[in-house]
Amino acid sequence: MIEGTWIDLFEGSSFFENQTVVDACGPYFDRAPWMAYYPSDATAEGRMVSANRNSGEFISKYGRYPVAAYHVKFVGRRKVSEFLGLGTLLGFGYGHLGAFGSEFQVDQMTSIRPIPDLHCDVR
């Protein structure tokens, strides 16, 4: 069982294993693995994720964006790029534009709980 904080941002899906949202919204935010989780809108989880999509605020040096965060538990695995380091520069990584050096692949979500009123400032 894998557990932690998932931060779902436009063109970003970061997972922080065994970390709270306070830890996740810290100086190492950009080093997190991608979280490969795409629930169908036909499921209860998918409807909840869609309804919660813009429930918080993410602030970086590039501006302010809508964001959502969840405490999750799931069955899955972590995959690491064999080109870790160079792969992200060359687009051989995971996630949006291959920018992530690793990812967590979700096989079965066992628990997902929204984190309300998120204010994530990583400046």
C-alpha positions as CSV (number, residue, x, y, z in Angstrom):
1,M,0.0,0.0,0.0
2,I,1.4,3.4,-1.0
3,E,0.2,6.5,0.9
4,G,0.8,10.2,0.6
5,T,-0.3,13.6,-0.8
6,W,-1.4,14.0,-4.4
7,I,-1.4,17.6,-5.8
8,D,-3.4,17.9,-9.0
9,L,-2.4,21.0,-10.9
10,F,-3.1,22.0,-14.5
11,E,-0.5,20.1,-16.5
12,G,0.9,18.8,-13.3
13,S,0.2,15.8,-11.1
14,S,2.7,15.5,-8.3
15,F,2.8,12.8,-5.6
16,F,4.6,13.0,-2.2
17,E,4.9,9.6,-0.7
18,N,4.4,9.5,3.1
19,Q,4.3,13.3,3.3
20,T,1.6,15.8,4.4
21,V,0.5,18.7,2.3
22,V,2.6,21.0,4.4
23,D,5.7,19.0,3.5
24,A,4.6,18.8,-0.2
25,C,4.1,22.5,-0.5
26,G,7.8,23.2,0.3
27,P,11.0,23.9,-1.3
28,Y,11.3,20.5,-3.0
29,F,8.0,20.6,-4.8
30,D,9.6,20.4,-8.2
31,R,11.4,17.2,-7.4
32,A,8.3,15.1,-6.8
33,P,7.4,12.2,-9.0
34,W,4.4,12.3,-11.5
35,M,1.2,10.6,-10.3
36,A,-0.4,8.6,-13.1
37,Y,-4.0,8.5,-12.0
38,Y,-6.8,9.3,-14.4
39,P,-10.2,8.4,-12.9
40,S,-13.2,8.2,-15.3
41,D,-15.9,10.8,-14.7
42,A,-18.3,7.8,-14.6
43,T,-16.9,6.7,-11.3
44,A,-17.4,8.2,-7.8
45,E,-13.7,9.1,-7.6
46,G,-13.8,10.8,-11.0
47,R,-16.8,12.9,-10.1
48,M,-15.2,13.9,-6.8
49,V,-11.9,14.9,-8.5
50,S,-13.8,16.9,-11.2
51,A,-15.8,18.7,-8.6
52,N,-12.8,19.5,-6.5
53,R,-10.4,20.5,-9.4
54,N,-10.1,24.2,-8.5
55,S,-10.6,24.1,-4.8
56,G,-7.3,25.6,-3.8
57,E,-4.5,28.0,-4.9
58,F,-1.0,27.2,-6.0
59,I,1.5,30.0,-5.9
60,S,4.9,29.9,-7.6
61,K,7.4,32.4,-8.9
62,Y,5.4,32.2,-12.2
63,G,2.0,33.2,-10.8
64,R,-1.1,31.9,-9.1
65,Y,-3.1,28.8,-10.4
66,P,-6.1,26.8,-9.3
67,V,-5.1,23.5,-7.7
68,A,-6.6,20.5,-5.7
69,A,-4.9,18.2,-3.2
70,Y,-5.8,14.8,-1.8
71,H,-4.6,12.4,0.8
72,V,-4.5,9.1,-1.1
73,K,-3.8,5.4,-0.5
74,F,-3.4,3.1,-3.4
75,V,-2.0,-0.1,-4.8
76,G,0.6,0.6,-7.5
77,R,4.2,1.0,-8.2
78,R,6.9,3.5,-8.7
79,K,8.7,3.7,-12.1
80,V,12.0,5.5,-12.5
81,S,13.4,6.7,-15.8
82,E,16.6,4.9,-16.9
83,F,17.7,8.3,-18.1
84,L,17.2,10.0,-14.7
85,G,18.9,13.3,-14.8
86,L,19.4,13.6,-18.6
87,G,16.0,12.0,-19.5
88,T,14.0,15.0,-18.2
89,L,16.0,17.3,-20.4
90,L,15.6,15.2,-23.4
91,G,11.9,14.3,-22.9
92,F,12.4,10.7,-21.8
93,G,10.8,11.2,-18.4
94,Y,7.3,10.8,-17.2
95,G,4.3,13.1,-17.0
96,H,3.7,16.4,-18.9
97,L,6.3,16.8,-21.6
98,G,8.4,14.0,-20.0
99,A,9.5,16.5,-17.3
100,F,9.4,14.1,-14.4
101,G,12.2,11.7,-13.6
102,S,9.8,9.1,-12.0
103,E,6.2,8.4,-11.6
104,F,3.8,6.5,-9.4
105,Q,1.4,4.3,-11.4
106,V,-1.9,3.7,-9.7
107,D,-3.4,0.3,-10.2
108,Q,-6.2,0.6,-7.6
109,M,-7.1,3.6,-5.6
110,T,-8.2,2.4,-2.1
111,S,-8.8,5.8,-0.4
112,I,-8.9,9.3,-1.7
113,R,-9.8,12.3,0.6
114,P,-9.8,15.9,-0.6
115,I,-7.7,18.4,1.3
116,P,-9.9,21.5,1.6
117,D,-8.9,25.1,1.2
118,L,-5.3,24.3,0.0
119,H,-2.9,27.3,-0.2
120,C,0.3,25.9,-1.6
121,D,3.0,28.6,-1.9
122,V,6.3,27.2,-3.3
123,R,8.0,30.5,-4.1
